[in-house]
Amino acid sequence: MPTRDDEQEPIRVRKVVLRRPPRQRVASGLPATARVRRGRRALEGLQRSFTRRELTAREFGASLAPWRLAAIGVVLVLVLGFSWVRLFHVGAPSVEDLRRAAGVDEWLTLPIGVKDDQPGVAYRDPGTGVWSGFDIDIAYMIAEDLGFRRQEVQFYGIESEDRARMEAVDLKNEPVPVKMVIASYSITKEREDMPNVMFSDSYLHTEQSVITLHGHRKVASLEEFRGQKVCTLSASTSASQAEKAGATLVRRNRVSECFALLDNGTVDAITTDAAILGGFKALNQAKYDHWDLGLDVTEAWGVSVGANEALKDLVNITLYRSYADPGDSRWEEAYADTIAEEAPLQRNIGTGADTSTITPLALTEQPFTPRPKVRELPWEDPTR
């Protein structure tokens, strides 16, 4: 082996390149190797995939085109169907349709006409300006489902005779149009026949009663006031019963005005819905006696929406939700906080002087509300 040290010159190494002769191609007719056979089979497979029809293609046309056409047809049918419903309103309206027809989404606030002098029903504290009562809670419940916050709800006092005109007044006594009236408004056929009155389903059932000054003799019926002066609200359904009994009617627009007349002895009694009179009895237990008349007529309170039928349907959706949904306790809470707490205070209510007999001021359960006719998808539920 060559070596080198520091005194010798560097050893030069020559690079040798060995070239192999080119590989001879297998001649035609000669036996093919395994690799060549595999290549041929792969090539034949590729040729078949482009020249032969697949099984599914042979069974359903020559390609996937029919499937694509079928899918496009289904999409077109669905689009045309939905367009037809949208344009021609086939079937029941959806909630979105009702909101659009009612104009709710265009309102910045929700003005509502209510009573302002009925404790327990609808009362505005003159000192604080705070509204309270059953009608107020029902108004908030409806407003919430319509998408209004509490600060966007505006209450205006409304007189009984102005409820059909949907016109209330502000604190400056200026007229204000309202979108709905929730003001202890009883549903009657005569009122429903008026051109600008449209009621929702009822949200409270009460009855007519009588209140007198404490110490009055036992009252069992309105006939005992024949020839005597009885105050009632203008345009009130209670007036007809008192008039049939032969009482001399004194009509006022506000129930507080009737109590002023009773306090000074101008009238002998006041008659109207028990839920209204019960609030005054609750505040003045020793001053008034509250008497149940046992009448068969039920006073069903409803929400008037004027001529806005779509708004009526939206209100009914809320009433149905609060009635049918076990998880919705807003109505029950409103009743417990306003009307129910008055009932134990009615020590004189009943058909006799027995103070142990207590008659509720209204039915303790929400009145039945049928399911509204609303177009909805199978997984949608108007109670949610």
KEBA-820045 format. One record per residue (C-alpha): residue number from 1; z, y, x. Coordinates in steps of 0.1 Angstrom, whole numbers, padded with zeros to 4 digits. Example, Ala and Ser with C-alpha at 12.3 -4.5 7.8 and 13.67 -1.06 7.14 Angstrom:
REM KEBA-820045
SITE   k     z     y     x
SITE   1  0078 -0045  0123
SITE   2  0071 -0011  0137
REM end
This chain:
REM KEBA-820045
SITE   k     z     y     x
SITE   1  0000  0000  0000
SITE   2 -0009  0034  0015
SITE   3  0019  0056  0025
SITE   4  0023  0092  0035
SITE   5  0048  0111  0055
SITE   6  0051  0147  0066
SITE   7  0028  0141  0097
SITE   8 -0001  0124  0079
SITE   9 -0028  0140  0057
SITE  10 -0026  0135  0019
SITE  11 -0041  0103  0006
SITE  12 -0070  0107 -0017
SITE  13 -0074  0085 -0048
SITE  14 -0107  0079 -0065
SITE  15 -0108  0078 -0104
SITE  16 -0127  0048 -0116
SITE  17 -0140  0048 -0153
SITE  18 -0149  0015 -0168
SITE  19 -0173  0016 -0197
SITE  20 -0177 -0013 -0221
SITE  21 -0210 -0022 -0235
SITE  22 -0216 -0010 -0271
SITE  23 -0205 -0034 -0298
SITE  24 -0234 -0051 -0314
SITE  25 -0237 -0047 -0351
SITE  26 -0236 -0078 -0372
SITE  27 -0271 -0087 -0379
SITE  28 -0282 -0092 -0415
SITE  29 -0276 -0127 -0426
SITE  30 -0248 -0133 -0401
SITE  31 -0214 -0142 -0413
SITE  32 -0193 -0110 -0421
SITE  33 -0159 -0105 -0407
SITE  34 -0129 -0101 -0430
SITE  35 -0129 -0063 -0425
SITE  36 -0166 -0060 -0434
SITE  37 -0160 -0081 -0465
SITE  38 -0131 -0059 -0477
SITE  39 -0153 -0028 -0471
SITE  40 -0181 -0043 -0492
SITE  41 -0157 -0051 -0520
SITE  42 -0142 -0016 -0520
SITE  43 -0177 -0001 -0521
SITE  44 -0187 -0023 -0550
SITE  45 -0155 -0014 -0569
SITE  46 -0163  0023 -0565
SITE  47 -0198  0018 -0577
SITE  48 -0185 -0001 -0608
SITE  49 -0160  0027 -0617
SITE  50 -0189  0052 -0619
SITE  51 -0215  0030 -0635
SITE  52 -0194  0008 -0659
SITE  53 -0176  0020 -0690
SITE  54 -0138  0014 -0692
SITE  55 -0124 -0007 -0720
SITE  56 -0108  0023 -0739
SITE  57 -0140  0043 -0735
SITE  58 -0161  0014 -0750
SITE  59 -0137  0011 -0779
SITE  60 -0135  0048 -0788
SITE  61 -0168  0065 -0778
SITE  62 -0182  0069 -0743
SITE  63 -0155  0094 -0731
SITE  64 -0123  0113 -0740
SITE  65 -0143  0140 -0758
SITE  66 -0135  0126 -0793
SITE  67 -0098  0129 -0785
SITE  68 -0102  0165 -0774
SITE  69 -0122  0173 -0805
SITE  70 -0096  0157 -0827
SITE  71 -0068  0177 -0810
SITE  72 -0088  0209 -0814
SITE  73 -0093  0201 -0851
SITE  74 -0056  0196 -0857
SITE  75 -0048  0229 -0840
SITE  76 -0074  0247 -0862
SITE  77 -0060  0232 -0894
SITE  78 -0025  0242 -0885
SITE  79 -0036  0278 -0876
SITE  80 -0056  0281 -0908
SITE  81 -0027  0267 -0928
SITE  82 -0002  0291 -0914
SITE  83 -0026  0320 -0918
SITE  84 -0032  0311 -0954
SITE  85  0005  0311 -0961
SITE  86  0010  0344 -0943
SITE  87 -0019  0361 -0960
SITE  88 -0016  0348 -0995
SITE  89  0021  0340 -0996
SITE  90  0017  0304 -1009
SITE  91  0050  0290 -1019
SITE  92  0085  0305 -1015
SITE  93  0089  0334 -0990
SITE  94  0107  0330 -0957
SITE  95  0137  0351 -0947
SITE  96  0114  0371 -0924
SITE  97  0091  0377 -0954
SITE  98  0121  0389 -0975
SITE  99  0133  0412 -0948
SITE 100  0098  0427 -0944
SITE 101  0094  0432 -0982
SITE 102  0129  0447 -0986
SITE 103  0124  0471 -0957
SITE 104  0157  0461 -0941
SITE 105  0145  0463 -0906
SITE 106  0135  0499 -0910
SITE 107  0169  0511 -0921
SITE 108  0191  0527 -0895
SITE 109  0221  0526 -0917
SITE 110  0231  0508 -0949
SITE 111  0243  0532 -0977
SITE 112  0263  0514 -1004
SITE 113  0277  0529 -1036
SITE 114  0313  0518 -1043
SITE 115  0343  0529 -1063
SITE 116  0368  0550 -1043
SITE 117  0398  0551 -1067
SITE 118  0405  0514 -1075
SITE 119  0433  0500 -1053
SITE 120  0426  0464 -1044
SITE 121  0389  0466 -1054
SITE 122  0375  0497 -1037
SITE 123  0397  0525 -1025
SITE 124  0393  0553 -1000
SITE 125  0426  0566 -0985
SITE 126  0423  0604 -0988
SITE 127  0445  0609 -0958
SITE 128  0429  0585 -0933
SITE 129  0395  0580 -0949
SITE 130  0398  0543 -0945
SITE 131  0380  0521 -0971
SITE 132  0397  0489 -0984
SITE 133  0395  0464 -1012
SITE 134  0376  0433 -1024
SITE 135  0343  0451 -1030
SITE 136  0345  0467 -0996
SITE 137  0350  0433 -0979
SITE 138  0321  0418 -0999
SITE 139  0299  0447 -0988
SITE 140  0308  0441 -0952
SITE 141  0300  0404 -0956
SITE 142  0265  0412 -0970
SITE 143  0258  0439 -0944
SITE 144  0267  0415 -0916
SITE 145  0241  0390 -0927
SITE 146  0216  0417 -0930
SITE 147  0222  0426 -0894
SITE 148  0242  0458 -0898
SITE 149  0274  0465 -0878
SITE 150  0304  0479 -0896
SITE 151  0299  0514 -0882
SITE 152  0263  0513 -0896
SITE 153  0276  0507 -0931
SITE 154  0281  0539 -0951
SITE 155  0302  0539 -0983
SITE 156  0298  0566 -1010
SITE 157  0318  0570 -1041
SITE 158  0298  0563 -1073
SITE 159  0306  0570 -1109
SITE 160  0302  0543 -1136
SITE 161  0274  0561 -1153
SITE 162  0255  0567 -1121
SITE 163  0254  0530 -1110
SITE 164  0221  0524 -1128
SITE 165  0205  0554 -1111
SITE 166  0216  0541 -1077
SITE 167  0230  0576 -1069
SITE 168  0264  0582 -1053
SITE 169  0280  0614 -1039
SITE 170  0292  0622 -1004
SITE 171  0325  0640 -0995
SITE 172  0308  0673 -1003
SITE 173  0299  0661 -1037
SITE 174  0262  0660 -1028
SITE 175  0240  0633 -1044
SITE 176  0231  0604 -1021
SITE 177  0207  0576 -1029
SITE 178  0220  0541 -1020
SITE 179  0204  0508 -1013
SITE 180  0228  0488 -1033
SITE 181  0258  0492 -1057
SITE 182  0289  0471 -1053
SITE 183  0312  0488 -1077
SITE 184  0330  0463 -1101
SITE 185  0296  0462 -1119
SITE 186  0296  0436 -1146
SITE 187  0264  0417 -1153
SITE 188  0251  0421 -1188
SITE 189  0218  0415 -1206
SITE 190  0217  0452 -1217
SITE 191  0221  0463 -1181
SITE 192  0195  0438 -1167
SITE 193  0170  0452 -1192
SITE 194  0173  0487 -1176
SITE 195  0143  0496 -1155
SITE 196  0162  0503 -1122
SITE 197  0189  0476 -1125
SITE 198  0186  0442 -1108
SITE 199  0217  0421 -1102
SITE 200  0224  0394 -1076
SITE 201  0243  0363 -1086
SITE 202  0279  0370 -1095
SITE 203  0305  0373 -1067
SITE 204  0337  0375 -1089
SITE 205  0348  0364 -1123
SITE 206  0376  0384 -1140
SITE 207  0385  0393 -1176
SITE 208  0394  0423 -1197
SITE 209  0431  0432 -1199
SITE 210  0453  0461 -1210
SITE 211  0479  0482 -1191
SITE 212  0506  0504 -1207
SITE 213  0536  0523 -1196
SITE 214  0566  0502 -1189
SITE 215  0587  0495 -1220
SITE 216  0558  0492 -1244
SITE 217  0562  0465 -1271
SITE 218  0546  0432 -1264
SITE 219  0508  0433 -1265
SITE 220  0488  0402 -1274
SITE 221  0454  0417 -1285
SITE 222  0435  0449 -1287
SITE 223  0440  0450 -1325
SITE 224  0475  0462 -1319
SITE 225  0460  0495 -1308
SITE 226  0441  0501 -1340
SITE 227  0441  0539 -1347
SITE 228  0456  0546 -1312
SITE 229  0440  0562 -1282
SITE 230  0428  0538 -1255
SITE 231  0411  0550 -1224
SITE 232  0383  0531 -1207
SITE 233  0355  0538 -1182
SITE 234  0323  0553 -1193
SITE 235  0295  0528 -1195
SITE 236  0321  0500 -1193
SITE 237  0317  0467 -1210
SITE 238  0354  0469 -1221
SITE 239  0346  0497 -1245
SITE 240  0329  0475 -1270
SITE 241  0359  0452 -1274
SITE 242  0383  0481 -1279
SITE 243  0359  0498 -1304
SITE 244  0356  0466 -1324
SITE 245  0394  0464 -1326
SITE 246  0395  0498 -1342
SITE 247  0410  0518 -1313
SITE 248  0401  0554 -1307
SITE 249  0382  0554 -1274
SITE 250  0387  0580 -1247
SITE 251  0360  0576 -1220
SITE 252  0363  0587 -1184
SITE 253  0341  0583 -1154
SITE 254  0370  0573 -1131
SITE 255  0398  0549 -1139
SITE 256  0422  0572 -1120
SITE 257  0415  0598 -1147
SITE 258  0426  0573 -1173
SITE 259  0459  0567 -1155
SITE 260  0465  0604 -1154
SITE 261  0461  0605 -1192
SITE 262  0484  0575 -1196
SITE 263  0510  0591 -1174
SITE 264  0512  0623 -1195
SITE 265  0511  0604 -1228
SITE 266  0476  0615 -1239
SITE 267  0465  0579 -1244
SITE 268  0486  0548 -1254
SITE 269  0468  0523 -1231
SITE 270  0440  0516 -1207
SITE 271  0417  0487 -1210
SITE 272  0392  0474 -1184
SITE 273  0388  0445 -1160
SITE 274  0421  0429 -1149
SITE 275  0411  0430 -1113
SITE 276  0409  0468 -1115
SITE 277  0441  0473 -1135
SITE 278  0460  0449 -1113
SITE 279  0457  0472 -1083
SITE 280  0475  0500 -1101
SITE 281  0502  0477 -1113
SITE 282  0507  0464 -1078
SITE 283  0513  0499 -1065
SITE 284  0536  0509 -1095
SITE 285  0554  0478 -1105
SITE 286  0582  0496 -1124
SITE 287  0559  0521 -1140
SITE 288  0533  0499 -1158
SITE 289  0531  0467 -1178
SITE 290  0500  0446 -1175
SITE 291  0490  0425 -1205
SITE 292  0466  0395 -1207
SITE 293  0445  0396 -1239
SITE 294  0432  0360 -1237
SITE 295  0396  0370 -1244
SITE 296  0369  0344 -1240
SITE 297  0345  0370 -1224
SITE 298  0342  0367 -1187
SITE 299  0333  0397 -1166
SITE 300  0310  0386 -1139
SITE 301  0306  0412 -1112
SITE 302  0272  0414 -1094
SITE 303  0255  0435 -1067
SITE 304  0228  0459 -1081
SITE 305  0199  0465 -1058
SITE 306  0178  0487 -1080
SITE 307  0142  0475 -1081
SITE 308  0143  0458 -1047
SITE 309  0138  0421 -1056
SITE 310  0135  0410 -1020
SITE 311  0169  0426 -1012
SITE 312  0184  0407 -1042
SITE 313  0172  0374 -1027
SITE 314  0187  0383 -0993
SITE 315  0221  0391 -1010
SITE 316  0219  0358 -1029
SITE 317  0213  0340 -0995
SITE 318  0246  0355 -0983
SITE 319  0265  0346 -1015
SITE 320  0251  0310 -1013
SITE 321  0261  0307 -0976
SITE 322  0296  0319 -0983
SITE 323  0298  0295 -1013
SITE 324  0282  0263 -0998
SITE 325  0292  0265 -0961
SITE 326  0326  0250 -0955
SITE 327  0329  0269 -0923
SITE 328  0323  0303 -0940
SITE 329  0357  0316 -0953
SITE 330  0348  0353 -0956
SITE 331  0350  0353 -0994
SITE 332  0383  0334 -0995
SITE 333  0398  0358 -0969
SITE 334  0386  0388 -0989
SITE 335  0402  0374 -1021
SITE 336  0435  0366 -1003
SITE 337  0438  0400 -0987
SITE 338  0431  0421 -1018
SITE 339  0432  0405 -1052
SITE 340  0454  0374 -1047
SITE 341  0482  0394 -1033
SITE 342  0484  0414 -1065
SITE 343  0488  0384 -1089
SITE 344  0524  0376 -1081
SITE 345  0533  0413 -1089
SITE 346  0520  0410 -1125
SITE 347  0554  0402 -1140
SITE 348  0544  0414 -1174
SITE 349  0510  0399 -1176
SITE 350  0507  0371 -1202
SITE 351  0506  0365 -1239
SITE 352  0543  0373 -1242
SITE 353  0571  0391 -1226
SITE 354  0580  0361 -1205
SITE 355  0580  0375 -1169
SITE 356  0578  0340 -1155
SITE 357  0542  0336 -1167
SITE 358  0517  0348 -1141
SITE 359  0480  0350 -1149
SITE 360  0456  0355 -1120
SITE 361  0436  0387 -1120
SITE 362  0404  0367 -1114
SITE 363  0392  0332 -1107
SITE 364  0405  0321 -1074
SITE 365  0373  0304 -1064
SITE 366  0340  0320 -1056
SITE 367  0315  0317 -1085
SITE 368  0287  0291 -1081
SITE 369  0256  0304 -1064
SITE 370  0224  0283 -1066
SITE 371  0204  0276 -1035
SITE 372  0179  0304 -1031
SITE 373  0142  0295 -1030
SITE 374  0134  0303 -0994
SITE 375  0106  0287 -0973
SITE 376  0122  0270 -0943
SITE 377  0114  0245 -0916
SITE 378  0130  0210 -0921
SITE 379  0157  0217 -0894
SITE 380  0166  0251 -0908
SITE 381  0195  0257 -0932
SITE 382  0201  0290 -0950
SITE 383  0238  0282 -0950
SITE 384  0239  0287 -0912
REM end
